[in-house]
Amino acid sequence: MLKIRLSRWWKNKSAFFRIVLTEHTKPAKSWYKEVLGWFDPINHKMEIDLDKTKDLINKWAQPSERVAKLIYQNSKDAFFKKFYKEIERVRKTKKQEEAA
């Protein structure tokens, strides 16, 4: 099965990721079929070929949960929302934790 996932690229202590199409059994860092885009978490920038990504998903590829979430946050395309679970995080105060 082919997956669309992140592959870390660049030096230590300066994160930069490529969004790649790869076989799910192979390591994403060393072996991939195609580069679909990139993601820079430090500057919160992302560039991806949405049409090609949608086409690959409709055919046979499966996006990772993190990639689907990043694409959805960037493009607001509802197509990608079904590939991840949205978790609501609730912050508890110390009093609430002690009462529980």
C-alpha positions as CSV (number, residue, x, y, z in Angstrom):
1,M,0.0,0.0,0.0
2,L,1.3,3.5,-0.8
3,K,1.2,6.2,1.8
4,I,1.5,10.0,1.6
5,R,3.6,11.0,4.6
6,L,6.3,13.4,5.9
7,S,10.0,12.9,5.3
8,R,12.4,15.0,7.4
9,W,14.9,16.9,5.3
10,W,17.7,19.3,6.1
11,K,20.1,19.7,9.1
12,N,19.8,19.0,12.7
13,K,17.9,21.5,14.8
14,S,16.2,23.1,11.8
15,A,13.2,21.0,10.8
16,F,11.9,20.9,7.3
17,F,9.7,18.2,5.8
18,R,8.9,16.9,2.3
19,I,5.5,15.4,1.7
20,V,6.3,12.2,-0.2
21,L,4.5,9.3,-1.8
22,T,6.2,6.1,-0.5
23,E,5.5,2.4,0.1
24,H,4.3,1.9,3.7
25,T,7.0,-0.7,4.4
26,K,9.9,1.5,3.2
27,P,11.5,4.3,5.2
28,A,10.2,7.6,4.0
29,K,13.6,9.3,4.4
30,S,15.6,7.2,2.0
31,W,13.1,5.8,-0.5
32,Y,10.1,7.5,-2.1
33,K,8.4,7.5,-5.4
34,E,7.5,11.1,-5.7
35,V,7.7,14.5,-3.8
36,L,4.3,16.1,-3.6
37,G,5.2,19.2,-1.6
38,W,7.0,20.5,1.5
39,F,6.2,21.8,5.0
40,D,8.2,24.2,7.1
41,P,7.1,24.0,10.8
42,I,9.3,26.8,12.0
43,N,7.8,29.4,9.7
44,H,4.4,27.6,9.4
45,K,4.5,27.5,5.6
46,M,3.4,24.7,3.3
47,E,3.2,24.1,-0.4
48,I,1.6,21.0,-2.0
49,D,0.1,20.0,-5.3
50,L,-3.5,19.5,-4.1
51,D,-4.9,18.2,-7.5
52,K,-2.2,15.6,-7.7
53,T,-2.6,14.6,-4.1
54,K,-6.4,14.2,-4.4
55,D,-5.9,12.2,-7.6
56,L,-3.5,9.8,-5.8
57,I,-5.8,9.4,-2.9
58,N,-8.8,8.7,-5.1
59,K,-6.8,6.0,-6.9
60,W,-4.9,4.1,-4.3
61,A,-2.8,6.1,-1.9
62,Q,-3.6,6.6,1.8
63,P,-2.5,9.9,3.6
64,S,-1.0,9.7,7.1
65,E,-3.2,11.4,9.8
66,R,-0.7,14.2,10.3
67,V,-0.4,15.0,6.6
68,A,-4.2,15.0,6.2
69,K,-4.5,17.4,9.1
70,L,-1.8,19.8,7.8
71,I,-3.4,19.9,4.3
72,Y,-6.8,20.5,5.8
73,Q,-5.5,23.3,8.0
74,N,-3.8,24.9,5.0
75,S,-6.4,24.5,2.3
76,K,-9.7,24.1,4.3
77,D,-10.7,21.4,1.8
78,A,-13.3,19.1,3.4
79,F,-12.0,16.2,1.3
80,F,-9.0,15.8,3.7
81,K,-11.0,16.1,7.0
82,K,-12.2,12.5,6.8
83,F,-8.7,11.1,7.0
84,Y,-8.0,12.2,10.6
85,K,-9.9,12.2,13.9
86,E,-10.4,15.6,15.5
87,I,-9.7,15.4,19.3
88,E,-11.0,18.0,21.6
89,R,-8.5,18.7,24.3
90,V,-9.7,19.9,27.6
91,R,-7.4,21.5,30.1
92,K,-8.1,20.6,33.8
93,T,-7.2,22.8,36.7
94,K,-5.6,21.4,39.8
95,K,-8.9,21.6,41.7
96,Q,-10.7,19.6,39.0
97,E,-7.9,16.9,39.0
98,E,-8.1,16.6,42.8
99,A,-11.8,16.3,42.8
100,A,-11.7,13.5,40.2
